[in-house]
Amino acid sequence: MKQIVTGDKSITFHSDEFDETYHSVSGAVEEAFKKFAEPALEAVKGKDFVRVLDICFGLGYNSAAILDKVLEEHLGCEVEIVGLENDEKILDKIKELKPMIKTYYVIQDAVANQYFYDCEGIMVKILVCDALKGIKQVQGKFDIILHDPFSPKKCPELWTEEFFKEIRKKISDDGILTTYSCAGVVRENLKKAGFKVEDGPCVGRKAPSTIARPGAP
Ligand SMILES: C[S@@+](CC[C@H](N)C(=O)[O-])C[C@H]1O[C@@H](n2cnc3c(N)ncnc32)[C@H](O)[C@@H]1O
């Protein structure tokens, strides 16, 4: 696994297995905030307790970015994060990193404490599992779903109508899913699974990400 310094100076890695980087090389932390955390924040406002499902947890940047935004915007809610990740080698890298995310210590503490953290209204549980199985096992509904697999070309099983249908069962009626891809087939699969989709932010000059909510297309 080769370490790469991305455009915003944050670290990502290159996966030899998937021949792809874990984040956008234009800026790994920037991607976590702009494509995943910020568009999802709408699902937090007005709630005392928010549940987040982080599918393909990796280095946990997306979850930590959510925590930073909740604190920064004084949203004052308790947050429970459940992460699904099948590779302990990437989780093991978390302890070495110092990304510009204030709450990253929460993710590091969780990794140091058998993938569990519970303190002052923040709970994090990381489940080491195949997301295809994990999605069926997690209990209850989630307000925010962060969907961040490797690309549809390299990891097609996590972008299918069937997988999105399983995710649809786990999202609250007013929940939000954020994902980085805007590929036509991805959006079609989301729609067939019972989501309506819209463009998310464009980061740099790249194509938009996708925001999906439960509902008819
Ligand atoms: C693009 S990276 C995600 C980066 C991550 N969200 C972050 O903030 O660092 C994709 C992740 O999906 C994981 N992964 C690949 N296949 C998986 C599967 N079937 N189930 C769970 N995780 C998987 C990889 O190990 C990798 O950590």
The ligand as an SDF file (V2000), in Angstrom:
LIG
                    3D

 27 29  0  0  0  0  0  0  0  0999 V2000
  -12.4780    4.5820   -1.5790 C   0  0  0  0  0  0  0  0  0  0  0  0
  -11.9840    3.7600   -0.1120 S   0  0  0  0  0  0  0  0  0  0  0  0
  -12.9140    4.5740    1.1450 C   0  0  0  0  0  0  0  0  0  0  0  0
  -12.2230    5.7190    1.8420 C   0  0  0  0  0  0  0  0  0  0  0  0
  -12.8690    6.0880    3.1340 C   0  0  0  0  0  0  0  0  0  0  0  0
  -14.2720    6.3610    3.0510 N   0  0  0  0  0  0  0  0  0  0  0  0
  -12.1520    7.1800    3.9010 C   0  0  0  0  0  0  0  0  0  0  0  0
  -12.7620    8.1790    4.2920 O   0  0  0  0  0  0  0  0  0  0  0  0
  -10.9490    7.0040    4.1220 O   0  0  0  0  0  0  0  0  0  0  0  0
  -12.8770    2.2220   -0.2510 C   0  0  0  0  0  0  0  0  0  0  0  0
  -12.8100    1.3440    0.9770 C   0  0  0  0  0  0  0  0  0  0  0  0
  -13.6910    0.2410    0.7950 O   0  0  0  0  0  0  0  0  0  0  0  0
  -13.1180   -0.9100    1.3850 C   0  0  0  0  0  0  0  0  0  0  0  0
  -13.8120   -2.0680    0.8100 N   0  0  0  0  0  0  0  0  0  0  0  0
  -13.6440   -2.6240   -0.4180 C   0  0  0  0  0  0  0  0  0  0  0  0
  -14.5080   -3.6270   -0.6070 N   0  0  0  0  0  0  0  0  0  0  0  0
  -15.2570   -3.7060    0.5260 C   0  0  0  0  0  0  0  0  0  0  0  0
  -16.3250   -4.5360    0.9320 C   0  0  0  0  0  0  0  0  0  0  0  0
  -16.8120   -5.4910    0.1240 N   0  0  0  0  0  0  0  0  0  0  0  0
  -16.8470   -4.3590    2.1610 N   0  0  0  0  0  0  0  0  0  0  0  0
  -16.3620   -3.3950    2.9820 C   0  0  0  0  0  0  0  0  0  0  0  0
  -15.3580   -2.5560    2.6460 N   0  0  0  0  0  0  0  0  0  0  0  0
  -14.8200   -2.7080    1.4270 C   0  0  0  0  0  0  0  0  0  0  0  0
  -11.6650   -0.7780    1.0760 C   0  0  0  0  0  0  0  0  0  0  0  0
  -10.8750   -1.5620    1.9340 O   0  0  0  0  0  0  0  0  0  0  0  0
  -11.4560    0.7210    1.2610 C   0  0  0  0  0  0  0  0  0  0  0  0
  -11.0640    1.0150    2.5750 O   0  0  0  0  0  0  0  0  0  0  0  0
  1  2  1  0
  2  3  1  0
  2 10  1  0
  3  4  1  0
  4  5  1  0
  5  6  1  0
  5  7  1  0
  7  8  2  0
  7  9  1  0
 10 11  1  0
 11 12  1  0
 11 26  1  0
 12 13  1  0
 13 14  1  0
 13 24  1  0
 14 15  1  0
 14 23  1  0
 15 16  2  0
 16 17  1  0
 17 18  1  0
 17 23  2  0
 18 19  1  0
 18 20  2  0
 20 21  1  0
 21 22  2  0
 22 23  1  0
 24 25  1  0
 24 26  1  0
 26 27  1  0
M  CHG  2   2   1   9  -1
M  END
$$$$
